């Protein structure tokens, strides 16, 4: 679903309390009973005021009533969680306005946002329930006790894991966007002026870029990590022009300087929910897959084939944690991200990939070329509360990717709770 913030400015403090109450109730209920919503919200106006807010929230699709429910109640939609996350960012002065959606994948949406100073940032919204989780949630350990909020739980896990690894990688000097904040199922990060590798038709030196990417894979391994989806969708290429000599007066000299102008390309790594440890039981398979993704793409796109064999997992394994390299897999786990949570998320991603008939993730970060209407939101069977939008689709195509349209809409939140 596309994020539509038009209704945000019209929500009252009571509406936010009721929406929060529905979120709290979702931890233990698939459909939150209306009396429970009333009890959690504790509005001064009592039941009548709660019902007024429920009606307002359902009208704009933030909560929804299920058909054929055994009792009167509501469930939280993706739109509702989106609003709660944005409300938190706005209250903390981290996001002031929301612009275009610049990327869409099977498990996330990517939007341009800005703070009060107009500094552009990227908001990644994880949507692990986009491919209907009804097909994969039965009899799964990671969902048995969380049937009511399975998609919220898993999407939040994805956001938490991504933020944790981005922070750890950034601290070690890896070329990743700067993580700014994480809330619920979203990650707020630095806006990087770059293009996905899949959009790049040629580079000045394919061999040098190939070597740099392979070096990144090996460097991750030294820190105990495997990206798990190291492909042309999740590698951004930042281009920078540089002159080999300073410009001086005179047209002839200026022309010579232009001829000597060079373009350097820097890879930026993104998308980390599927990242695994070098100690993972399937580590060799994930490592080899990452290496082969790079090899295949460079042969297909740039007609470049390395004369060097490998790299091989057995050799990379010997370098883990050696020569003073910090094991980031252990560091992230020690920070509070439990093994169970990691297993839950890995199982969910694997199941969801199987549900859509794919063996590897092809999430198209910073690339909206795939906005083909296949966004199967989990709210499709709700009888009430589907949030539509009259806004035009401002997602950029490959042809206009270098000039994204940013139509910022401010988040007017005057009634904070």
C-alpha positions in Angstrom: 0.0 0.0 0.0 1.1 3.6 -0.6 1.5 5.8 2.3 -1.1 8.6 2.3 -0.5 11.2 5.0 -3.5 13.5 4.2 -5.5 12.4 7.1 -2.7 12.8 9.6 -3.3 16.5 10.2 -7.0 15.9 11.1 -6.5 13.3 13.8 -7.1 14.5 17.3 -5.2 13.6 20.5 -8.1 11.2 21.3 -7.8 9.5 17.9 -4.1 8.9 18.6 -4.8 7.4 22.0 -7.4 5.0 20.5 -5.0 4.1 17.6 -2.3 3.4 20.2 -4.8 1.3 22.2 -5.5 -0.8 19.2 -1.8 -1.3 18.7 -1.3 -2.4 22.3 -4.2 -4.8 22.0 -2.7 -6.3 18.8 0.0 -7.9 20.9 -2.4 -10.5 22.1 -5.4 -10.3 19.8 -5.9 -10.6 16.1 -9.1 -8.7 16.4 -9.1 -6.4 19.4 -12.5 -6.4 21.2 -14.1 -2.9 21.3 -14.4 -3.1 25.1 -10.7 -3.7 25.4 -10.0 -0.7 23.2 -12.1 1.4 25.5 -10.3 0.0 28.6 -6.8 0.7 27.2 -7.6 4.2 25.7 -9.3 5.5 28.9 -10.7 8.6 27.3 -12.6 11.1 29.4 -15.6 10.9 27.2 -16.0 7.2 27.8 -17.3 4.7 25.3 -19.0 7.2 23.1 -15.8 9.2 22.6 -13.9 6.0 21.8 -16.5 5.0 19.3 -16.2 8.4 17.6 -12.5 7.9 17.3 -12.9 4.3 16.1 -15.2 5.6 13.3 -12.7 8.3 12.3 -9.8 5.8 12.2 -11.7 3.2 10.3 -12.9 5.7 7.7 -9.3 6.5 6.7 -8.1 2.9 6.9 -5.9 3.0 10.0 -8.0 0.2 11.6 -10.4 -2.3 10.1 -13.3 -4.5 11.1 -12.9 -8.1 9.8 -15.8 -9.8 8.1 -17.5 -12.6 10.0 -15.7 -11.9 13.2 -17.1 -13.7 16.3 -17.2 -10.5 18.3 -17.2 -6.7 17.7 -13.6 -5.6 17.3 -11.0 -4.1 15.1 -7.5 -4.9 13.8 -4.6 -2.6 13.1 -3.7 -2.1 9.4 -0.4 -1.3 7.9 -1.6 2.2 7.4 -2.3 2.5 11.1 1.2 1.3 12.1 2.7 3.7 9.4 0.9 6.6 11.1 2.0 5.7 14.5 5.6 5.5 13.4 5.4 8.8 11.5 3.7 10.4 14.6 6.7 9.3 16.7 9.2 10.7 14.2 7.4 14.0 13.9 7.1 14.3 17.7 10.8 13.8 18.0 11.5 16.4 15.2 13.1 13.8 13.1 10.6 13.9 10.2 8.7 17.0 9.2 7.5 16.2 5.7 7.0 13.2 3.5 7.8 13.1 -0.2 7.7 10.6 -3.1 8.0 6.9 -2.9 11.3 6.2 -4.6 11.4 2.5 -4.3 9.2 -0.5 -3.8 10.0 -4.1 -3.2 8.2 -7.2 -2.1 9.0 -6.5 1.6 9.4 -2.8 1.8 8.6 0.7 0.6 11.2 3.5 0.3 10.2 7.1 0.7 12.0 10.4 0.7 11.3 12.5 3.8 12.8 15.7 5.3 13.3 17.3 8.6 12.3 20.8 9.6 15.5 22.2 8.0 14.7 20.5 4.7 17.4 17.9 4.9 16.3 14.9 2.9 16.3 11.5 4.4 15.1 8.1 3.5 12.4 6.2 5.3 12.3 2.5 4.8 9.0 0.9 5.7 9.2 -2.9 6.1 6.2 -4.8 5.0 6.8 -8.5 5.5 3.0 -9.1 5.2 2.8 -7.8 1.6 2.7 -11.3 0.2 -0.2 -12.6 2.2 1.1 -14.3 5.3 -2.0 -16.6 5.4 0.0 -18.9 3.1 3.0 -19.2 5.4 2.0 -18.6 9.0 0.3 -21.9 9.9 2.2 -24.1 12.4 5.3 -21.8 12.5 7.1 -21.5 15.9 7.8 -17.9 15.4 4.1 -17.1 15.0 2.3 -19.6 17.3 2.2 -17.1 20.2 1.8 -14.0 18.0 -1.0 -14.8 15.6 -2.7 -11.4 16.1 0.3 -9.3 15.1 2.5 -11.7 13.0 3.1 -9.2 10.3 3.7 -6.4 12.7 6.1 -8.6 14.8 8.1 -9.7 11.8 8.3 -6.3 10.1 9.4 -4.8 13.4 12.1 -7.5 13.7 13.3 -6.7 10.2 13.6 -3.0 11.0 15.3 -3.7 14.3 17.8 -6.0 12.7 18.5 -3.7 9.8 19.1 -0.7 12.1 21.4 -2.7 14.4 23.5 -4.0 11.5 23.6 -0.6 9.8 24.8 1.0 13.0 27.5 -1.7 13.6 28.7 -1.6 10.0 28.8 2.2 9.9 30.8 2.3 13.2 33.4 0.0 11.5 33.7 2.2 8.5 31.6 0.2 6.0 30.1 2.1 3.1 26.4 2.1 4.3 23.9 4.9 4.7 24.0 6.5 8.1 21.2 5.1 10.3 19.3 7.9 12.1 16.5 6.2 13.9 14.3 3.2 14.1 10.6 3.0 15.1 8.3 0.0 14.9 8.6 -1.4 11.3 10.5 1.5 9.9 14.1 2.7 9.6 15.1 6.4 9.1 18.4 6.8 7.3 20.7 9.1 5.4 19.7 10.0 1.8 22.4 8.8 -0.5 22.6 10.4 -4.0 23.3 7.2 -5.9 21.9 4.6 -8.3 21.3 0.9 -7.9 23.9 -1.1 -9.7 21.2 -2.7 -11.9 20.6 0.8 -13.5 24.3 1.3 -14.4 25.0 0.4 -18.0 28.8 1.0 -17.9 31.5 1.9 -15.4 35.0 3.4 -16.1 36.8 0.3 -14.8 34.7 -2.9 -14.3 37.7 -4.8 -13.0 38.3 -2.3 -10.2 34.6 -2.2 -9.2 34.4 -6.0 -9.2 37.5 -6.2 -7.0 36.0 -3.6 -4.6 32.8 -5.6 -4.3 34.5 -8.9 -3.7 36.7 -7.1 -1.1 33.5 -5.9 0.6 32.2 -9.5 0.8 35.6 -10.7 2.3 35.7 -7.7 4.7 32.2 -8.6 5.9 33.4 -12.2 6.5 36.3 -10.9 8.6 33.7 -9.3 10.8 31.8 -12.6 11.0 29.0 -11.5 8.6 27.5 -12.6 5.3 25.1 -10.1 3.6 22.9 -12.8 2.2 21.5 -10.8 -0.7 24.6 -9.1 -2.2 23.3 -8.3 -5.7 22.7 -5.5 -8.1 19.5 -4.4 -6.3 21.2 -3.9 -3.0 24.4 -2.2 -4.1 24.2 1.6 -4.8 26.8 3.2 -7.0 27.8 6.8 -6.2 29.5 8.7 -8.9 31.9 11.5 -8.3 33.9 13.6 -10.8 37.4 14.7 -10.0 40.1 16.6 -11.9 43.6 15.4 -12.1 44.9 19.0 -12.0 43.5 22.3 -10.7 41.7 24.5 -13.1 43.6 27.7 -14.3 42.6 30.5 -16.6 42.6 30.1 -20.3 40.2 28.1 -22.5 42.9 25.7 -23.8 43.9 24.8 -20.2 40.2 24.4 -19.2 39.6 22.1 -22.2 42.6 20.0 -21.2 41.3 19.8 -17.6 38.0 18.6 -18.9 39.7 15.9 -20.9 41.5 14.8 -17.7 38.4 14.8 -15.6 37.8 11.4 -14.1 34.8 9.7 -12.7 35.2 7.6 -9.6 32.5 5.2 -8.5 31.9 4.2 -4.9 29.7 1.2 -3.9 27.2 1.7 -1.1 25.7 -1.4 0.5 22.1 -1.5 1.6 19.4 -3.9 2.8 20.4 -6.0 5.8 17.4 -7.9 7.3 18.7 -11.2 5.8 22.3 -10.8 7.0 23.6 -13.9 8.7 26.7 -15.0 10.7 29.6 -16.8 9.3 28.8 -19.5 11.9 25.3 -20.0 10.4 24.5 -23.6 9.4 24.0 -22.5 5.8 26.8 -20.0 5.8 28.7 -21.5 2.9 25.7 -21.5 0.7 24.9 -17.8 1.5 28.5 -16.8 1.0 28.8 -18.6 -2.4 25.5 -17.1 -3.5 26.7 -13.6 -2.8 29.9 -14.2 -4.7 28.2 -15.8 -7.6 25.6 -12.9 -7.8 28.5 -10.5 -8.4 30.2 -12.7 -10.9 27.1 -13.3 -13.0 26.1 -9.7 -13.0 29.5 -8.4 -14.1 29.7 -11.1 -16.9 26.2 -10.3 -18.1 26.3 -6.5 -17.8 29.9 -5.5 -18.3 31.2 -8.6 -20.1 33.8 -8.9 -17.4 35.1 -12.3 -16.1 37.7 -12.4 -13.4 40.7 -14.5 -14.0 41.0 -15.1 -10.2 39.2 -18.1 -8.8 37.0 -17.8 -5.7 36.9 -16.3 -3.2 36.0 -19.5 -1.3 34.1 -19.8 2.0 36.7 -22.1 3.6 39.4 -19.4 3.1 37.1 -16.6 4.3 36.2 -18.6 7.4 39.8 -18.6 8.5 39.9 -14.8 8.6 36.8 -14.4 10.9 37.7 -12.2 13.9 41.5 -12.4 13.1 43.9 -9.5 13.1 41.8 -7.4 15.5 38.6 -7.5 13.4 35.6 -7.1 15.6 32.9 -9.8 15.3 29.8 -7.8 14.4 27.6 -10.9 14.4 28.3 -11.5 18.1 28.2 -7.7 18.9 24.6 -7.3 17.5 23.4 -10.5 19.2 24.9 -9.2 22.5 23.1 -5.9 22.1 19.8 -7.6 22.8 18.9 -9.1 19.5 18.2 -12.7 20.5 19.0 -15.8 18.6 15.3 -16.6 18.6 14.4 -13.3 17.0 17.0 -13.8 14.3 15.7 -17.3 13.6 12.1 -16.0 13.5 13.0 -13.3 10.9 15.2 -15.7 8.8 12.4 -18.2 8.7 9.8 -15.6 7.7 12.0 -14.2 4.9 12.7 -17.7 3.6 9.0 -18.7 3.8 7.9 -15.5 2.1 10.4 -16.0 -0.7 9.1 -19.5 -1.3 5.5 -18.2 -1.2 6.2 -15.9 -4.2 8.2 -18.6 -6.0 11.6 -17.1 -5.6 14.8 -18.6 -4.2 16.5 -15.2 -3.6 15.3 -11.8 -2.6 15.2 -9.2 -5.3 14.0 -6.2 -3.3 14.4 -3.2 -5.5 15.8 -0.5 -3.2 15.9 3.0 -4.6 14.3 1.7 -7.8 10.6 2.0 -8.4 10.6 0.3 -11.8 8.6 -2.6 -10.5 5.6 -0.6 -9.3 3.3 -2.9 -11.2 0.4 -3.2 -8.8 1.4 -6.5 -7.2 1.3 -5.1 -3.7 -0.9 -7.7 -2.1 -1.7 -5.9 1.2 -2.9 -8.1 4.0 -5.9 -5.9 4.4 -7.6 -7.1 1.3 -10.5 -9.0 3.0 -11.4 -6.3 5.5 -15.0 -5.1 5.1 -14.2 -1.7 6.4 -11.2 0.7 6.6 -9.3 0.2 3.3 -7.2 3.4 2.9 -7.3 4.7 -0.6 -5.4 7.6 -2.1 -6.2 10.2 -4.7 -2.5 11.1 -5.0 -0.7 10.4 -8.3 1.9 7.8 -8.3 5.1 9.8 -8.0 7.4 6.8 -8.1 10.3 7.4 -10.5 11.1 5.2 -13.5 14.5 4.2 -14.6 14.5 7.0 -17.2 13.8 9.7 -14.6 15.7 8.2 -11.7 18.3 11.0 -11.8 15.7 13.7 -11.2 13.3 12.3 -8.6 10.1 14.3 -8.0 9.9 15.3 -4.4 6.5 16.6 -3.5 6.8 17.2 0.2 3.8 17.2 2.4 4.2 18.5 6.0 3.0 16.4 8.9 0.8 18.8 10.9 0.6 17.3 14.4 -0.7 19.8 16.8 -2.4 17.3 19.2 0.4 15.2 20.5 -0.2 12.6 23.2 
